[in-house]
Each structure stands twice: as C-alpha cells, then as structure tokens.
C-alpha cells in the first residue's frame, strides 16, 4: 500500500494556499523596496561587486516568479534601483513553482531553476554576483550586540543550518532512491 509523504502533502497545501493568497499592492511594493535596500546593503560590503555592477549601469533586469515581478537597474554607484519600465535587457524567471522547492534547493546549496532571456554579458555579471556576494550577518549583528554574543548566535545559526541541510539532503536522497527502485510486480 502506497502512502503519501507528509512533506508532499504540506508542499501541496502550501502551494494551494499561496495560489489563493494575494497581498495588497502596497504590501508587495514596500516588501520589494525593503528587498532592494537589503541587497544594496550587502553589495556595499563588496567593492568588487559594486565596480562590476557600475559597468552595467542603465541596463534593465527583470526578476519573475509566478505572478511577482521585480524590475531593477544598476546605478552608476554600483547599486540597484527599482524600475517600472516596459521591456528588459535581462529577464530571470524562476521556474520552480513551489516556494518549498526553492527553499530546499537553496538549503542544499543549489541554485533554483531559472530561465534566462536577454543580454548574455549582463547575465554573466548577475551570475558572478550570485556566486561571490554573501551577507556577513555576524558582522552586522556584532554592530548591534557586540562581537562575542554575535559570534555565539552565528555559531548556533550555523549548527541549525547544517542540521537542516543534512535533513533536506537525506530527504532528497531518499526520494531519489525511491524513484530509482523498480516497482514490484503484483502476483496473479
């Protein structure tokens, strides 16, 4: 007797809930503004990333996932600003529909599946940013609470992430093994 995993049931429920949930426009707008501010904060800690991004000033990048769209443009300072424009120079569309699938891929250390359209050089620069720019949360936390407590909290977070990554990797490998095993034939 085949049983359905509680994780697949949760993923289906989350996907159905997400499809029916539509936040107000102002909430989405303010959330996207905060995302851009955060990305710029991280970029300001990486001078090489800012130099690379400044070379792409004026280009239009469109990020899409399901019905959500974020349009960005690199500034001469090497940061991002939000746009509202028709057209794009580079469009990156996340092809995974489930936020759980995207989160699982990120926890495994993989990049989510993305369809790329447009300028190849700009796509290469964005890929470089994704591969090389990381947020140093411990450094930001140390500014607020001091070095020792920030280091301790960061260690706890690293251990929690390692445990979560191990769990998702085991789950992924178990699912792959289950799909690779031949199905038993019924006796007549």
Steps between C-alpha positions, in 0.01 A plus 500: 500500500648830393489785749551864426777684681387770744757728336334468160162568661642810669656615172168459318313688773757780498478527121119515505505754783756714315296490179192631678684762707539840338656770718397863449703691243648738758627206709675347199643838402642569846635145529682533169642838609638331815648216294683752278627687807629174648670396174665844479616468863668169416650640178654795688713251694653370174688770301577262209129422461419871493765562232364218284143620544591863421626385158146381425329830595175571325432135406154370588476173694165334555460228765184288483348227713143395438301828490763708684737726304789715616671735254845630589767712341865536606592857595831679429583442869484122453173444685148411387196722458144388432348571160157504346570457130380319195757255378820361640862431410506186716209298634552231764194284561495249786348184355434322831142575600521384859674723755583178687691367195695826474582499872608135486731569204654796681553295817676230297729771363349482151372789295127498425401417144494819294416580138729772362403733215697793365850646526763230555762737648253639750393145589867410562540799734184412694621139525836625634316703764295197603811282525727746684296742710397378845337675792717504812216487751741451788676829423169690485383336822831588671431868433180468702588267788878464502748249363472215754118471508484536122757223456305270734170566323665450161644165616154386611355609167773314308431182698126534439555556127737201482238280667229630267724449196580145612130428546402634158789317332394170662139563398605584143720188476222280641253635244749444219568141613128431525446625144797296370381169652301279264137457596411148619275299273173376641458121519201362316 
